[in-house]
Amino acid sequence: MAVAIVLGALSGVIGFLPLYFGLRLTKRTAASGVAGSMTILIIMLIVSFAVLFALAILCVVFYRSLALAFVLAEVIALSVVAIVFGVRSVLTRKGEKG
């Protein structure tokens, strides 16, 4: 079960990577306006969910008994990474303004 939790946490972090790259792309494409930025973010959100669902389905297919631990670890890891990223970005912006 520990392996399922570790792999689930790793897949949660991997699932956040498209969102991270989408945010970085929106900073570079400011000239395209809000519609272009939102399109990039929505596409990356769909890619992120596709990665998470694909990995969860693979776990269910191959190791059904460990699927709950895997999916819970995946969701918790994704949430923690997103929260840490958001808090860190807010704190670094405050430091730049002051």
C-alpha positions, 0 to 999 in steps of 0.5 A: 500500500505504501508503494501505491501512496508514493506513486499516487503522490508522484502522479499528483505532482506530475498532474500539476506540471501542465498547470504550471507550464500553462501559467508560465505560458500565459505570462509570455503571451500577454500580447494575445489578451485575456482570451488567449491566456484563458484558452491556454489555461483551460487547455492545460487544465484539461491536459492535467485532468487527462493525465490524472484520470489516465494514471488512476485508470491504469491503477484501477486496471492493474491493481484494483485493491490499491486504487483508493489509496492511489487516488486519494494520494494523487488528489492530496498531492495535487492539492498540496502542490497547488496550495504551496505554489499559490502561497509561494507566488503570493508571498514572492509578489509581496516581497517584490512590491515592498 
